[in-house]
Amino acid sequence: MKYPFLKISALFLLATTLSFAQESTSRNNQKADGYKGIWFTLGQFSEYGDKYSGGLGTYTAKHIPLSIYAPKVKKTFFVYGGTTGEKDRYLLCMIGVYDHAKKTVSKPTVVYDKKGVDDPHDNPSLALDDDGYLWVFVSGRNTSRPGFKYRSSKPYDIESFEQITEEIMTYPQPKYIPGKGFLHLFTKYTGVRELYFETSRDGVSWTEDKKLAGMKRPEDKNSGHYQISGQHGEKVVFFFNWHPNGNVDQRTNIYYLQTTDMGQTWTTVDGKKVDIPVTDVNSPILLREYFSQGKNVYIKDVNFDEKGNPIALYLAGPGHQPGPKNGLREWFVIYWNGSAWENHPITTSDHNYDTGSLFVKGNEWMVVAPTENTPQPWGGGGEVVMWKSTDKGKTWTRTRQLTQNSPRNHNYIRRVVGGTDPFFYFWTDGNPDKLSESLMYFGDSKGQVWQLPYTMKKNSEKPKRVK
């Protein structure tokens, strides 16, 4: 069993010592004076800029979920990577709340002060338990920085949080199963990036980490995967790609696994049991093969039809570097219709890290994503566009452009679990070409947009409508 505070590494001790030298006073459980997203650059440049950069407060797509609507109190809670000032690259793991009755947001709370780290790979994810406690899963990074689990001191309240665990985990994807507890999907760098899960009844005592996938060919020294997960009742599913020999810049193919019993068994979409960890790149869970085509795959979101059949939103294209050499990337949905997998194109955009969300209501499906390639072309993000399908993803129509004439690209539009208008999804902006401020926004199902207050003088304020 895993118990609080037992997971720690020598590298973490060194990193902590260095970070405290940079910033000795923690801001944990303090209020921020507004909603300011973190700006980041990966530092892997080619002719058309960095592999990815810009406003990354709602990064990565592999931090799932970032936001949950709580109908009991009519509030939307959301976590993000924030910072302290206009052009400050100092990461704070934040939580905010939108009150649907009052139409206001409260000043956000610092759940965890990253003590000098500027990397939004350390951004948080969110869960909500049966008793209304908010659980913030703070991502670590490889083995150099640990992850943490925090729980709110009171139900449905963001005023203060208590540390529950400290452990090695990256890209946290917590799922709370009512009446049963937590199933947590995450990544460990045991190959290069391999997939694991753990479970807990109460969030305090956890099972040992169990590997889900680490695929290698005979000639490979390393494995690697990225997963995007979703939850439908007691069913937890994830789609994932494969990194040949651990090379993240060659991520390719689409695979699928699911469980309906808290991870006791894992199966294909039609219920055939799969032994874990999966190690064969040609496993029967392979849905779509892109490796032989030389195409990369970036999975963006997972949702379900009215029968609980899974759907994934993803982007595919040749090569990892931005710019016209690799052309426009293609957006798709892949959908289990109950008897077979369907794959349908939506549109194109100009960057692998353009990231949006998929919404499903009956036959009408909607994608909100930065598919308009301005104002900073060939950089991550762009203007936000709404696409709709009325035939379960077979054909798509561009129905509305949500942002126009923006000074900075918008990116990482993230869906709210149980989303309720007007806070249906949210995101940040930022200039991918140079350090900039990063503002935060949310939108409703019709495509109306509001900006969260960048600077707040009162404890709660109304967001500003963006026309």
HELIX and SHEET records of a PDB file:
HELIX    1   1 ALA A   10  GLN A   22  1                                  13    
HELIX    2   2 PRO A  120  ASP A  122  5                                   3    
HELIX    3   3 PRO A  244  GLY A  246  5                                   3    
HELIX    4   4 VAL A  248  GLN A  250  5                                   3    
HELIX    5   5 PHE A  291  GLN A  293  5                                   3    
HELIX    6   6 PRO A  324  ASN A  326  5                                   3    
SHEET    1   A 2 TRP A  39  THR A  41  0                                        
SHEET    2   A 2 SER A  53  GLY A  55 -1                                        
SHEET    1   B 2 PHE A  45  SER A  46  0                                        
SHEET    2   B 2 GLY A  49  ASP A  50 -1                                        
SHEET    1   C 5 SER A  67  ALA A  70  0                                        
SHEET    2   C 5 LYS A  75  GLY A  82 -1                                        
SHEET    3   C 5 LEU A  92  ASP A  99 -1                                        
SHEET    4   C 5 THR A 104  SER A 106 -1                                        
SHEET    5   C 5 SER A 460  GLU A 461 -1                                        
SHEET    1   D 4 SER A  67  ALA A  70  0                                        
SHEET    2   D 4 LYS A  75  GLY A  82 -1                                        
SHEET    3   D 4 LEU A  92  ASP A  99 -1                                        
SHEET    4   D 4 THR A 109  ASP A 113 -1                                        
SHEET    1   E 4 PRO A 124  LEU A 128  0                                        
SHEET    2   E 4 LEU A 134  VAL A 138 -1                                        
SHEET    3   E 4 GLY A 147  SER A 152 -1                                        
SHEET    4   E 4 PHE A 161  GLU A 167 -1                                        
SHEET    1   F 4 THR A 170  ILE A 177  0                                        
SHEET    2   F 4 GLY A 181  LYS A 188 -1                                        
SHEET    3   F 4 GLU A 194  SER A 200 -1                                        
SHEET    4   F 4 LYS A 210  ALA A 213 -1                                        
SHEET    1   G 4 GLN A 227  HIS A 232  0                                        
SHEET    2   G 4 LYS A 235  TRP A 242 -1                                        
SHEET    3   G 4 THR A 252  THR A 259 -1                                        
SHEET    4   G 4 LEU A 286  ARG A 288 -1                                        
SHEET    1   H 2 TRP A 266  THR A 267  0                                        
SHEET    2   H 2 LYS A 273  VAL A 274 -1                                        
SHEET    1   I 4 ASN A 296  PHE A 304  0                                        
SHEET    2   I 4 PRO A 310  GLY A 317 -1                                        
SHEET    3   I 4 ARG A 329  TRP A 336 -1                                        
SHEET    4   I 4 TRP A 341  SER A 349 -1                                        
SHEET    1   J 4 SER A 357  LYS A 361  0                                        
SHEET    2   J 4 GLU A 364  GLU A 372 -1                                        
SHEET    3   J 4 GLU A 383  SER A 389 -1                                        
SHEET    4   J 4 THR A 397  GLN A 401 -1                                        
SHEET    1   K 5 ASN A 409  THR A 420  0                                        
SHEET    2   K 5 PHE A 423  GLY A 430 -1                                        
SHEET    3   K 5 MET A 440  GLY A 443 -1                                        
SHEET    4   K 5 VAL A 449  GLN A 451 -1                                        
SHEET    5   K 5 LYS A 464  VAL A 466 -1                                        
END                                                                             
